[in-house]
Amino acid sequence: MDYIKGFSDRKYGLLGEHLSHSFSPQIHASMADYPYDLYEVERENLGSWVKSCGLSGYNVTIPYKHEIIKYCDTLSPAAQKIGAVNTVKVLSDGSLLGDNTDYYGFRYMVEALNLDLRGKKAIVLGNGGASKTVQVVLSEEGAEVVVFDLAGENRYSDLGLHTDAVLIVNATPVGMYPNTGVSLADLSMFTECKGVLDLIYNPAHTALLQQAEHLGIPCMNGLSMLVAQAKRACEIFTDITLSDSVIESIRRDVSAQTENLILVGMPGCGKTTIGTLLAQKLGRKFMDADEEILSSTGRTPSRIIKEDGEAAFRLVESQVLRDICKQSGLIIATGGGAVTVSENYDVLRQNGKVIFLQRNIDILATDDRPLSVNLPQLYEKRLPMYREFSHAEVDGNCTPEEAAERVYRAFSEAIV
């Protein structure tokens, strides 16, 4: 069964303190017909909320995964092992069952990695609530688990003493939006590493995961875990089993809706026109890097180049791209030379798919573009850069509407 019906008269939801941006309602709506809402509750009101919420069950997130235990009448084996509850079910007699579906979610990640951990060393970054789940699962898999944190037995400065680890798991918020581009570990020292898991899913590719990708190490973000634990919670709520196939299907849908669609290409190739059309079609926000530069500096890109030189302009452009590209669900048009700065590669790809909009140079617009004096030479120089940066290449020698359709198709196919 891929979708559960017959529960529309029951109410479920997510309990937490601050839930401004959660994928949970969207994920649960893809699995069952019950209403699922967000419930932001202050700590001093937690007890009264539990007694009067009127829900048939709910998920629990930060900061209540431990505190909710005292309100539960029984705990599942997983919740007992981990010492935390993230799913509560109201039983027929009104009592509360506390369970931990994060256990199921992380186990799904480990199994998807298909890595034999028996007798092998696994490093866990962080020793908070999420880490406890990770430690339990890895121990059950037979791994030698070494936990690092700021003040424990193993500090992050000691990572170099464990370079024989085969698996590294980030269970901290380091690298999470909005503080992207940072990592606790340099993977280049781990010569035996065969897998990297990051529980963060925003951005889709943290600095840790991007380094793993550059090194050819299999890796995965936390979105699969989020969907897998929600699927298990849905089964607990309804007592109906769903196929595991729904996990990857929903994960791809969420990725397609939340990752940025980023256009690169020669100056005047139509990135702004195509981006605007796509934003209108998809109901997304469109951001033009050149317009953001004008907004933040009070000068157009051409004026900055003329007055300060191209090198100074690239510094400004890169900062603007860092600010834009760490956001989610945008349509973004970059400047034609954004790909000439190698550091922009990870910036553009951290939370989106990059599409190269290709168009014949003899029809490119050149007005107020000081770097487009010799287009054939400029194109020859930049072509390999566009191809290196992009996930897909689209022929834009057609109507804007047709080009927009081609770009979106390429974007969708790039979501894996």
Residue, then its C-alpha position, 0 to 999 in steps of 0.5 A: m500500500d502506497y497511500i493510507k486512507g480512512f484516517s481523515d477524522r483523526k488529527y496528528g501533528l508535530l510538537g516543538e518549540h520553534l517550527s517555522h520551517s518543517f517538511s513534516p506536514q508535506i511528508h505526512a500528506s504524501m503518505a496518509d489522509y489524516p490532518y497533520d499540523l504544527y504545534e509550537v508550545e512553550r516549555e511552561n505549557l507543555g504539560s497542559w498541552v499534552k493533556s488537552c491537545g486532542l490529537s490521536g498522536y504526534n511527533v516530537t522535536i527539539p527541545y521536548k524529546h526527553e521531557i515528553i517521556k514523563y508524560c508517557d505511560t509506556l515506552s517502546p524498546a527503541a525509546q528505552k534504549i535511546g532515552a528519547v521519544n519522538t513519536v507519541k501514540v494515544l492508545s484506545d484506553g487514553s494512555l500514551l505510548g512513547d516511541n522513537t522512529d529516529y532509530y528507524g530513520f537512521r537505520y534506514m540511512v545506514e542500510a542504504l549505504n550498504l557498508d559492513l561495519r562489523g569490527k570497523k571504526a565509526i566516528v560520530l561527531g556530536n554527543g547530543g540527542a541525535s547522537k544517542t540514536v546514531q550510537v545505538v544503531l551503529s553499536e547494533e551494527g557491530a561498529e566500534v563507535v568513537v564519539f567526539d564533542l567539545a568537552g568529552e573524552n574525545r575532542y574534535s582536535d583528536l580526530g587525527l588519532h582515528t584516521d582508520a575510521v570507515l564511517i563518519v556521521n555528523a550528528t551536530p548542527v554544524g554546517m546547517y542553514p544559515n551557517t553553511g560552508v563549515s565542517l568539523a572534519d577534514l575528510s582527506m585524513f581518513t584514508e579508510c573512509k567508505g561512507v559519510l552521513d550527515l543528519i542535516y538536510n538543509p542545505a542538501h549538500t553540507a561542506l562535509l558532504q561536498q568534500a566527500e563528493h569531491l573525494g569520491i566517498p559515498c555519502m548521504n544527507g539527513l532527508s532520507m532519515l527524516v522521511a523514513q522516520a515519518k513513514r514509521a511514525c505513520e505506520i504507528f499512528t495507523d497500524i498499517t504498513l507502507s512499502d519502503s519505496v515511498i521513502e525515496s519517492i517522497r524524498r525526491d519530491v521534497s528535494a525537487q521542491t526545496e532545492n534551488l534551480i540555478l542558471v549559468g551561461m554566457p552574458g545575454c543568453g536569456k537566464t533572467t528571462i527563462g528564470t522569470l518564466l520558471a518562477q511564475k510557472l512554479g510559484r517560486k521566488f526568482m533572484d537575479a544575482d546582478e540585481e542583488i549586486l545592484s541592490s547591495t552596492g548601489r552600482t551595476p555590475s558593469r559600473i563596478i567592473k569599469e570603476d574597480g576592475e573585474a577582480a574586485f567585481r568577482l569578490v562582490e559577486s561571490q559574496v552575493l552568491r553565498d548569501i543567495c545560494k544557501q537559501s532554498g526553493l529559489i530560481i537563480a540567474t547567475g552572472g555570466g562569469a560566476v563560473t570563473v571563480s572556482e570557489n563558487y562551485d560548492v557555493l552554487r551546488q550546496n543547495g541546488k541543481v545547476i543548469f547550463l543554458q546554451r545559446n548560439i553566441d551570434i545572437l547573444a545580447t551585448d549591451d552594457r556588458p564590458l566583458s563581452v567585447n570578444l564573444p568567441q574568445l570569451y565563450e571558448k574560455r568559459l565553455p569548459m567551466y560552464r560544463e564543469f559547474s553544471h548538472a545538466e546542459v540545455d539548448g536555449n536556441c528556441t522560444p523562451e517558453e520552450a527553453a523554460e520547459r527544457v530547463y525544468r525537465a533537466f532540473s527534475e532529471a538531476i534530482v536523484 
